[in-house]
Amino acid sequence: MPISVGDKIPDVTLKTNGPDGPEDISTGELFAGKRVVLFGVPGAFTPGCSNTHMPGFVIKADKVLEKADTLACMAVNDAFVMRAWQKDQNAEAIWMLADGNAELTRALGMEKDASGACMGTRSLRFALIAEDGVVTYVGIDTERGVVDKSSVDTVLAHLAE
């Protein structure tokens, strides 16, 4: 069952890239006392993620960060891939989170089986807003190729509420 409005973000350790390479970051630390926008993608460098989902957040990152303290992207990839994708997408304003073992993805109830495409466990396409670790909005896109409930425009509309 996917995480819902009113639920607390589970405390899971992810990887992010620091000045000396991959570093641990806990979701407890990331979300504590902040308004955070987190969007999850099936995979870095995949067509829908690279051509539609991420570019919207890159273009409107400043608008999101006017209303949120942190803007983060998560995928079931390693920290090196996430950093390379960040550079490729000019996404320096977006905190890239590597959920290599799909621990947060599973804890959020956002996992999908992509083994038919030889991709193993991946994340559903989603976006959420959390205030001090409590979810205030969650949107999940389940139709292949559709970015609607997790789009930057939808997130911005919910940040304005």
C-alpha positions as CSV (number, residue, x, y, z in Angstrom):
1,M,0.0,0.0,0.0
2,P,1.5,3.4,-1.0
3,I,2.2,6.0,1.6
4,S,-0.8,8.4,2.1
5,V,-1.5,11.9,3.2
6,G,-0.9,12.1,7.0
7,D,1.7,9.3,7.1
8,K,5.2,9.9,8.3
9,I,8.1,9.3,6.0
10,P,10.0,6.2,7.1
11,D,13.5,6.7,8.3
12,V,15.8,5.0,5.8
13,T,19.4,5.7,4.8
14,L,20.0,6.6,1.2
15,K,23.1,7.8,-0.7
16,T,23.8,11.2,-2.1
17,N,27.0,12.6,-3.6
18,G,29.2,14.8,-1.5
19,P,32.4,16.5,-2.3
20,D,34.4,13.3,-1.7
21,G,31.9,10.9,-3.3
22,P,28.8,9.0,-2.0
23,E,27.6,9.9,1.5
24,D,24.9,8.5,3.7
25,I,21.8,10.6,4.3
26,S,18.9,9.6,6.4
27,T,15.4,10.5,5.5
28,G,14.8,11.5,9.1
29,E,17.6,14.1,8.7
30,L,16.5,15.2,5.2
31,F,12.8,15.8,6.2
32,A,13.2,17.0,9.8
33,G,11.7,20.5,10.3
34,K,11.5,21.2,6.6
35,R,9.0,21.3,3.7
36,V,10.3,18.9,1.2
37,V,9.3,18.0,-2.3
38,L,10.4,14.5,-3.3
39,F,9.8,13.0,-6.7
40,G,10.6,9.5,-7.6
41,V,11.4,8.1,-11.0
42,P,11.7,4.6,-12.5
43,G,15.3,5.2,-13.5
44,A,17.9,7.8,-14.3
45,F,18.5,8.3,-18.0
46,T,15.3,6.5,-19.0
47,P,13.3,8.3,-21.7
48,G,10.2,9.4,-19.8
49,C,12.3,10.5,-16.8
50,S,15.0,12.4,-18.9
51,N,12.7,13.9,-21.5
52,T,9.6,14.8,-19.5
53,H,9.7,14.3,-15.7
54,M,13.1,15.7,-14.7
55,P,13.1,18.7,-17.2
56,G,9.9,20.1,-15.7
57,F,11.5,20.2,-12.2
58,V,14.8,21.6,-13.6
59,I,13.0,24.4,-15.4
60,K,10.8,25.3,-12.4
61,A,13.1,24.4,-9.5
62,D,13.3,28.1,-8.4
63,K,9.5,28.2,-8.2
64,V,9.4,25.0,-6.1
65,L,12.1,26.3,-3.8
66,E,10.3,29.5,-3.2
67,K,7.6,27.4,-1.4
68,A,9.7,24.4,-0.2
69,D,13.0,24.1,1.6
70,T,14.3,21.1,-0.3
71,L,13.7,19.6,-3.8
72,A,14.9,16.1,-4.2
73,C,14.8,13.3,-6.8
74,M,15.0,9.6,-5.9
75,A,15.6,6.6,-8.1
76,V,16.6,3.0,-7.6
77,N,20.1,3.7,-9.0
78,D,23.5,4.2,-7.4
79,A,24.9,7.5,-6.3
80,F,27.3,7.7,-9.3
81,V,24.5,7.3,-11.8
82,M,22.4,9.9,-10.0
83,R,25.3,12.4,-10.0
84,A,25.9,11.8,-13.7
85,W,22.2,12.2,-14.5
86,Q,22.2,15.4,-12.4
87,K,25.0,16.8,-14.5
88,D,23.4,15.7,-17.7
89,Q,20.1,17.3,-16.8
90,N,21.6,20.6,-15.4
91,A,19.8,19.7,-12.2
92,E,22.2,21.2,-9.7
93,A,19.2,22.7,-7.7
94,I,17.8,19.2,-7.1
95,W,19.2,17.0,-4.4
96,M,19.7,13.6,-6.0
97,L,19.0,10.6,-3.8
98,A,20.2,7.1,-4.7
99,D,18.0,4.3,-3.3
100,G,20.1,1.5,-4.8
101,N,18.6,-1.3,-2.8
102,A,15.0,0.1,-3.1
103,E,14.7,0.4,0.7
104,L,12.9,3.7,0.7
105,T,11.0,2.8,-2.4
106,R,9.6,-0.3,-0.7
107,A,9.0,1.5,2.6
108,L,6.9,4.1,0.7
109,G,5.0,1.3,-1.1
110,M,6.2,2.7,-4.4
111,E,8.0,-0.4,-5.8
112,K,7.2,-1.9,-9.2
113,D,8.5,-5.1,-10.8
114,A,10.4,-4.1,-13.9
115,S,12.2,-7.5,-14.2
116,G,10.4,-8.1,-17.6
117,A,12.6,-5.3,-19.0
118,C,15.6,-6.7,-17.1
119,M,15.5,-3.7,-14.7
120,G,14.6,-5.5,-11.5
121,T,12.7,-3.6,-8.8
122,R,12.1,0.1,-9.6
123,S,10.1,3.0,-8.3
124,L,6.8,4.1,-9.5
125,R,6.7,7.6,-10.9
126,F,5.5,9.8,-8.0
127,A,5.8,13.1,-6.2
128,L,5.1,13.9,-2.6
129,I,5.2,16.9,-0.4
130,A,6.1,16.5,3.3
131,E,6.0,19.0,6.2
132,D,8.4,18.0,9.0
133,G,8.3,14.4,7.7
134,V,4.5,14.1,7.4
135,V,3.0,13.7,3.9
136,T,0.7,16.5,2.8
137,Y,0.4,15.5,-0.8
138,V,1.2,12.3,-2.8
139,G,0.6,11.8,-6.5
140,I,1.4,8.6,-8.3
141,D,1.4,8.1,-12.1
142,T,0.7,4.5,-13.0
143,E,0.0,4.8,-16.7
144,R,3.2,4.2,-18.8
145,G,4.6,7.4,-20.2
146,V,2.1,9.7,-18.3
147,V,3.5,12.4,-16.1
148,D,0.5,14.1,-14.5
149,K,0.0,13.6,-10.7
150,S,3.8,13.7,-10.2
151,S,4.5,16.7,-12.5
152,V,6.1,19.9,-11.4
153,D,2.9,21.8,-12.2
154,T,0.8,19.6,-10.1
155,V,3.3,19.8,-7.2
156,L,3.3,23.6,-7.5
157,A,-0.5,23.7,-7.4
158,H,-0.4,21.8,-4.1
159,L,2.4,23.9,-2.7
160,A,0.2,26.9,-3.3
161,E,-2.6,25.5,-1.1
